[in-house]
Amino acid sequence: MISSVVLVEGKELTKEALMFSLSNAKQVVMGRVPGSGDWIVHIAATKLADLEKALLKYAKVTGVTGVVTLLIRS
């Protein structure tokens, strides 16, 4: 199991827009960053390749301007 905390940057992002199937990964916790349109997402994946796919999916969401990995732990 590999776990990551990610900052998803964007304008007017909603939780609904960021909640989707990540195949062999899942969103464990999501929270909005106060005063911005950004979100902090805790992702758990079965392996690194699954985490990489999840990060790419977030980067392709309409309105997302950046995906920043804050922490990765295996």
VEXSELO-479384 format. One line per field, with one value per residue: residue number from 1; x, y, z of N, C-alpha, C in turn. Coordinates in nm, 4 decimals. Each point is the difference from the previous one (the first is absolute). Layout:
// residues N
pos: c(NUM_...)
neast: c(X_...)
nnorth: c(Y_...)
nup: c(Z_...)
caeast: c(X_...)
canorth: c(Y_...)
caup: c(Z_...)
ceast: c(X_...)
cnorth: c(Y_...)
cup: c(Z_...)
END
This chain:
// residues 74
pos: c(1_2_3_4_5_6_7_8_9_10_11_12_13_14_15_16_17_18_19_20_21_22_23_24_25_26_27_28_29_30_31_32_33_34_35_36_37_38_39_40_41_42_43_44_45_46_47_48_49_50_51_52_53_54_55_56_57_58_59_60_61_62_63_64_65_66_67_68_69_70_71_72_73_74)
neast: c(0.0844_-0.0370_0.0384_-0.0856_0.0545_-0.1057_0.0585_-0.1306_0.0691_-0.0831_-0.0846_-0.0766_0.0964_-0.0755_-0.0498_-0.1166_0.0657_0.0391_-0.1270_0.0903_-0.0249_0.0855_-0.0864_0.1300_-0.0617_0.0017_-0.0963_0.0910_0.0599_-0.1004_0.0710_-0.0856_0.0897_-0.0121_-0.0923_-0.0160_0.0250_0.1061_0.0427_-0.0041_0.0686_-0.0470_0.0969_-0.0682_0.1134_-0.0262_0.0360_0.1260_-0.0068_-0.0738_0.0919_0.0950_-0.0767_-0.0154_0.1280_0.0218_-0.0873_0.0569_0.1156_-0.0796_-0.0320_-0.1138_0.0778_0.0625_0.0739_-0.0067_0.0891_0.0074_0.0963_-0.0664_-0.0470_0.0978_-0.0790_0.0946)
nnorth: c(-0.1172_0.0965_0.0987_0.0952_0.1146_0.0482_0.1072_0.0128_0.0733_0.1018_0.0374_0.0317_-0.0734_-0.1025_-0.0439_0.0270_0.1075_-0.0089_-0.0364_-0.0852_-0.1008_-0.0512_-0.0928_-0.0265_0.1176_0.0673_0.0911_0.0191_0.1158_0.0875_0.1113_0.0983_0.0646_0.0480_0.0773_-0.1217_-0.0309_-0.0057_-0.1246_-0.0532_-0.0947_-0.0912_-0.0551_-0.1139_-0.0595_-0.0991_0.0792_0.0330_-0.0966_-0.0542_0.0385_-0.0360_-0.1057_-0.0106_0.0292_-0.0815_-0.0826_0.0316_-0.0147_-0.0966_0.0198_0.0343_0.1054_-0.1170_0.0771_-0.0877_-0.0988_0.0243_-0.0893_-0.0076_-0.1269_-0.0893_-0.0990_-0.0929)
nup: c(0.0000_-0.0822_0.0772_-0.0393_0.0361_-0.0640_-0.0516_-0.0155_-0.0868_0.0184_-0.0933_0.1032_0.0560_-0.0318_0.1143_-0.0559_-0.0415_0.1282_0.0157_-0.0374_-0.0795_0.0871_-0.0376_0.0039_0.0011_0.1142_-0.0022_0.0945_-0.0146_-0.0052_-0.0185_0.0067_-0.0716_0.1232_-0.0547_-0.0513_-0.1243_0.0793_-0.0214_0.1211_-0.0628_0.0831_-0.0723_-0.0015_-0.0361_-0.0832_-0.1013_-0.0181_-0.0884_0.0974_0.0866_-0.0838_-0.0256_0.1321_0.0162_-0.1013_0.0609_0.1166_-0.0613_-0.0424_0.1282_-0.0584_-0.0135_-0.0091_0.0796_0.1001_0.0017_0.1308_-0.0084_0.1144_-0.0126_-0.0031_0.0409_0.0103)
caeast: c(-0.0844_0.0711_-0.0900_0.0506_-0.0795_0.0155_-0.0689_-0.0595_-0.0223_-0.0931_-0.1004_-0.1382_-0.0089_-0.0958_0.0310_-0.0594_0.0879_0.1220_-0.0350_-0.0219_0.0696_0.1446_0.0369_0.0632_0.0324_-0.1233_0.0107_-0.0284_-0.0497_0.0088_-0.0364_0.0236_0.0940_-0.0753_0.0366_0.0456_-0.0735_0.0859_-0.0403_0.0994_-0.0555_0.0813_-0.0250_0.0614_0.0086_0.0617_0.1401_0.0405_-0.0584_-0.1392_0.0045_0.0354_-0.1200_-0.0947_0.0472_-0.0270_-0.1438_-0.0294_0.0547_-0.0850_-0.1314_-0.0256_0.0167_0.1216_0.1160_0.1219_-0.0075_0.1269_0.0138_0.0561_0.0565_-0.0211_0.0460_-0.0331)
canorth: c(0.1172_0.1276_0.1076_0.1307_0.1197_0.0775_0.1272_0.0157_0.1433_0.0356_0.1025_-0.0459_-0.1458_-0.0548_-0.1353_-0.0903_-0.0063_-0.0716_-0.1349_-0.0908_-0.1272_0.0015_-0.1409_-0.0642_0.1028_0.0641_0.1208_-0.0342_0.1224_0.1198_0.1220_0.1242_0.0945_0.1232_0.1215_-0.0268_-0.1059_-0.1186_-0.1123_-0.0966_-0.1342_-0.1129_-0.1108_-0.1288_-0.0815_-0.1306_0.0091_0.1311_0.0231_0.0402_0.1375_0.0842_0.0113_0.0852_0.1380_0.0442_0.0219_0.1295_0.1070_0.0158_0.0508_0.1369_0.0991_-0.0260_0.0710_-0.0634_-0.1122_0.0028_-0.1054_0.0532_-0.1095_-0.1373_-0.0952_-0.1388)
caup: c(0.0000_-0.0056_0.0372_-0.0394_0.0259_-0.1236_-0.0151_-0.1324_-0.0149_-0.1069_0.0255_0.0109_0.0005_0.0949_0.0453_-0.0979_-0.1176_0.0360_0.0463_-0.1120_0.0169_-0.0234_-0.0210_0.1157_0.1001_0.0457_0.0795_0.1388_0.0625_-0.0843_0.0707_-0.0731_0.0598_0.0260_-0.0714_-0.1374_-0.0682_0.0048_0.0847_0.0462_-0.0187_0.0455_-0.0919_0.0319_-0.1207_0.0228_-0.0414_-0.0505_-0.1328_0.0200_0.0486_-0.1146_-0.0843_0.0714_-0.0115_-0.1374_-0.0127_0.0623_-0.0844_-0.1184_0.0376_-0.0431_0.1057_0.0783_-0.0534_0.0487_0.0934_0.0704_0.0992_0.1240_0.0768_-0.0455_0.1014_-0.0347)
ceast: c(0.0890_-0.1021_0.0627_-0.0974_0.0317_-0.0776_-0.0502_-0.0401_-0.0973_-0.0961_-0.1373_-0.0130_-0.1010_0.0437_-0.0525_0.0890_0.1244_-0.0257_-0.0346_0.0806_0.1473_0.0536_0.0577_0.0527_-0.1330_0.0314_-0.0396_-0.0647_0.0166_-0.0406_0.0376_0.0990_-0.0757_0.0530_0.0501_-0.0907_0.0747_-0.0538_0.1224_-0.0664_0.1013_-0.0398_0.0736_-0.0050_0.0686_0.1470_0.0268_-0.0625_-0.1455_-0.0084_0.0318_-0.1199_-0.1027_0.0400_-0.0252_-0.1485_-0.0393_0.0476_-0.0888_-0.1399_-0.0132_0.0091_0.1231_0.1180_0.1322_-0.0312_0.1377_0.0018_0.0701_0.0722_-0.0310_0.0594_-0.0405_0.0157)
cnorth: c(0.1235_0.1109_0.1337_0.1095_0.0965_0.1309_0.0079_0.1464_0.0262_0.1078_-0.0649_-0.1519_-0.0426_-0.1406_-0.1023_-0.0169_-0.0840_-0.1417_-0.0869_-0.1259_0.0144_-0.1420_-0.0606_0.1006_0.0594_0.1253_-0.0368_0.1195_0.1140_0.1201_0.1226_0.0875_0.1322_0.1184_-0.0225_-0.1052_-0.1314_-0.1047_-0.0805_-0.1371_-0.1029_-0.1190_-0.1235_-0.0859_-0.1323_-0.0014_0.1360_0.0317_0.0448_0.1436_0.0956_0.0210_0.0927_0.1472_0.0566_0.0256_0.1339_0.1150_0.0289_0.0518_0.1454_0.0947_-0.0211_0.0697_-0.0607_-0.1143_-0.0118_-0.1114_0.0580_-0.1082_-0.1315_-0.0917_-0.1400_-0.0891)
cup: c(0.0000_0.0216_-0.0371_0.0421_-0.1142_0.0110_-0.1433_-0.0118_-0.1137_0.0441_-0.0011_-0.0108_0.1053_0.0396_-0.1010_-0.1230_0.0276_0.0512_-0.1208_0.0232_-0.0357_-0.0195_0.1277_0.1028_0.0461_0.0796_0.1427_0.0706_-0.0993_0.0837_-0.0809_0.0769_0.0190_-0.0814_-0.1416_-0.0629_0.0031_0.0974_0.0410_-0.0090_0.0508_-0.0860_0.0503_-0.1256_0.0309_-0.0396_-0.0618_-0.1356_0.0105_0.0516_-0.1144_-0.0914_0.0644_-0.0119_-0.1393_-0.0224_0.0614_-0.0878_-0.1205_0.0312_-0.0439_0.1188_0.0859_-0.0679_0.0466_0.0947_0.0632_0.1051_0.1224_0.0798_-0.0685_0.1064_-0.0412_0.1202)
END
